[in-house]
Amino acid sequence: MLKQAIGRICRSSGGYALVGGSEILAWNYVPSCYFHNTQAHMAPRSFFGVEDFLDDDNSKPYTYQKGKKSKNPQKHVSFKQRTVAYMEPFTLDVFISKRFVSASLTHRVTSKQVAVAGTNSKDIKAVLKSRSDIPACIAIGRILAERAREADVYTASYTPRDRDKFEGKIRAVVQSLIDNGIDVKVYLD
């Protein structure tokens, strides 16, 4: 508050101010900027008339880094981790509940589903006796393989979820895909 008052007096008196009976020069304190009603007054200007704002690390103005910073910048990312999405672009996702079975092939990079099959669809559930048993899983694998071949997909990779075991119904879906011409690489931990 006192600095703002001195700055106003300095500007109004032509460069000098009286404080406590002694005269001080205005260039001892030149207010670069002060705020009143959340508005900046007398902001510093650069040579070109554009305000210069510096980043936190006093780098060049208007330089901002895009993207997230890694929590561990020393962490090494292997070649396989960087290229697996492009070398094996299609992933198999199998979901089995008490009532139905569904499976899909998804492109990793674009996240688009290339082929989908499920026992809840009208054309499939009319043919099946049960929508969640082993013959239903084999039928889903066969239909998904046909739809994948129509989309020119012949390979896929499958990694089971943490809670899933590679046995029973899931194994029936994957084995049915393999039997119908889709090469599925299964990654088990």
N, C-alpha and C positions, 0 to 999 in steps of 0.2 A: 504494500500500500504506500509506504513512504517512498519507495523507488519510483512508483508511478507518479506520485505527486511531484517529485523532483524532476522527472522527465517532462511533465507538463509545464512546469515552471521554466525549465531550461529551454523548451521550444518557444515559449511565449516571450521570454526576456532576451532572446537573441544570443543565447549561448552561456549566460551566466545565471547563477542562482544564489540566493542568500539563505543559508541554513545556519541557525543559531548565531546570527550576527556576523558570520564570516562568509566571504565570497568563495564559491567553488566553481570550477569550470565544468561546463556541460560535457566535455569529451572525457572527463574522468568516469562518468557513467552515461553511456548512451544506451537507452533501452532498445534492445533489438526487437522485442515483441512483448506486448502485454495483452491481457485478456479482460474484456468487459462484456458482461452478458453472454459469455461463451463465444465471443467473436474475437478473432485476432486482429489487433491494430498495429500498424507500422511493421509489417512482416519483412524480413530481409529478402532482397531480390538479387538474382544473379545477373550476370552481364547481359543475358538475352531477355531478361524480364520474366523469367519463369522461376517460381519458388523452388529452392533447393531443399529437399528433405533427405536426410541421411538415414540409412538403416541402423539397426541396433549396433552393428559392428563397424559403424562409420565407413561403410563402403560407398561405392558410387550411388548417386541418387537413382531412384526408380528401378533398382535391380532386386527382383524378388525371385526366390527359388520356388519352382512349382513341384508339386508332388510331396509325398510323405518322406520325412527323414527316417531312416532306419533307427530302431532302438539300439541296435548293435552294429555300428558302421564297420567294425572289423570282421564281421561274420562273412565267411567265405561261401559263395554260391557256386556249386559245382557245375561243370559243363552239362551233365545230365539233367540237373534241375532247370537249367536255362533252355534246354532244347527238347525236353520230353514232350512238351505240348505241341511241338511241330513235327517230331518224329512219329509220334503215336497220337494223331489228332482226335481220334474218336474214343469215347469212353462209354461203357455199358453201365446203366443204372437199373437195378432190379429192386422193386418194392413189393413185399409180400405182407398182406394183412390177413386177418381171420376171414374176411369176406371176398377179397379179390387179389389178383396178381397183376402187376404192370411192369413193363420193362421199356427202356428207351435208349437210343444211341444219340449221344450229344457231342457236338464239335467243341473241343476245349477252348480254342482261341476265340471263336465267335459266340459261343454259348447257345448255339441254335440246335434244336432237336431235329435230327435227320430222319429218324424212324421211331415210331411209337406203337406199342401194342399193349392192350390191357383187356382183362376179362370183363370189364364194365361196359365196353362198347357194344352197341346193339347187335352188330353182325356176329360177334364172337359169343356173347352170352346166350344167344338163342340155340347154338349148336351144343354147348357144353352142358353136362349134367350138373357138375359142381364148378364153382368159379375159383376155388382155392386149393384144389388137390393136385397131385402129381401129374395126371393127364392134362390138366389145365395149364400147368407150367410148361409141359412139352409143347402144347399147342401154341402158347405165347412165344416160345423160342422159335418155332417153325414160321409163324406169321411175321415176327420181327426180322428174321433172316430174309424172307421174301421182300419185305419193304426196304431193307437195307441194300439188297442187291439192286432194286429199282433205283435207289439213290446213288449207286456206284460206290458203296462202302463194303469192303471185303475184310477189313481188319478192325479190331477194337481191343481195348484194354479194360480189365475189370479189377478193381480193388474193393473188397468187401468193406462195409462199414464196420466200425469198432464193435458194435453189438452183434453183428451177423457172423455166423459160422458158415464156411463153405461146405455145406452138406444139405441133403434133403431137397427141398424145393428150389433153392437157389442153384444148387448144382445141376438140377434137372433143366432149368432154363438155359444155363451156360452150355451144358452138354448138347442140348437141342440146337442151339445156335451153331456149335462146332459141327454137328452132324449135317446141318443144312448149308454148309459152305462158308461160314463166317469164321475167320481165324481170330480166336479170342485168347489174349495173353492174360493170365490170372496172376496177380501179384498178391501173395500172402506174406504176412509179416512173420 
